[in-house]
């Protein structure tokens, strides 16, 4: 087995308090805000934040296509619950 194919082993469990999660969310939003002036189109900040949120999700792939699919599925589920569309 080469270094490129070796398994890194089990992923350690994270034991984060609710406050730590809130702090991390605030820090990631502040990090995202640092780039606000670089977005040219109105929808870019929204989608880039969704992309960052997708990167920290524990499940699934991290490709742009996979993250977009997950966001669309979540959006559709919200509308179904509200009886819209």
KALINLIN-V55485 format. One record per residue. RES is the residue in three letters. BURIAL is b if it has 16 or more other C-alpha atoms within 10 Angstrom, else e. Layout:
res->RES burial->BURIAL
res->RES burial->BURIAL
//
This chain:
res->UNK burial->e
res->UNK burial->e
res->UNK burial->e
res->UNK burial->e
res->UNK burial->e
res->UNK burial->e
res->UNK burial->e
res->UNK burial->e
res->UNK burial->e
res->UNK burial->e
res->UNK burial->e
res->UNK burial->e
res->UNK burial->e
res->UNK burial->e
res->UNK burial->e
res->UNK burial->e
res->UNK burial->e
res->UNK burial->e
res->UNK burial->e
res->UNK burial->e
res->UNK burial->e
res->UNK burial->e
res->UNK burial->e
res->UNK burial->e
res->UNK burial->e
res->UNK burial->e
res->UNK burial->e
res->UNK burial->e
res->UNK burial->e
res->UNK burial->e
res->UNK burial->e
res->UNK burial->e
res->UNK burial->e
res->UNK burial->e
res->UNK burial->e
res->UNK burial->e
res->UNK burial->e
res->UNK burial->e
res->UNK burial->e
res->UNK burial->e
res->UNK burial->e
res->UNK burial->e
res->UNK burial->e
res->UNK burial->e
res->UNK burial->b
res->UNK burial->e
res->UNK burial->e
res->UNK burial->e
res->UNK burial->b
res->UNK burial->e
res->UNK burial->b
res->UNK burial->e
res->UNK burial->e
res->UNK burial->b
res->UNK burial->b
res->UNK burial->e
res->UNK burial->e
res->UNK burial->e
res->UNK burial->e
res->UNK burial->e
res->UNK burial->e
res->UNK burial->e
res->UNK burial->e
res->UNK burial->e
res->UNK burial->e
res->UNK burial->e
res->UNK burial->b
res->UNK burial->b
res->UNK burial->e
res->UNK burial->e
res->UNK burial->b
res->UNK burial->e
res->UNK burial->e
res->UNK burial->e
res->UNK burial->e
res->UNK burial->e
res->UNK burial->e
res->UNK burial->e
res->UNK burial->e
res->UNK burial->e
res->UNK burial->e
res->UNK burial->e
res->UNK burial->e
res->UNK burial->e
res->UNK burial->e
//
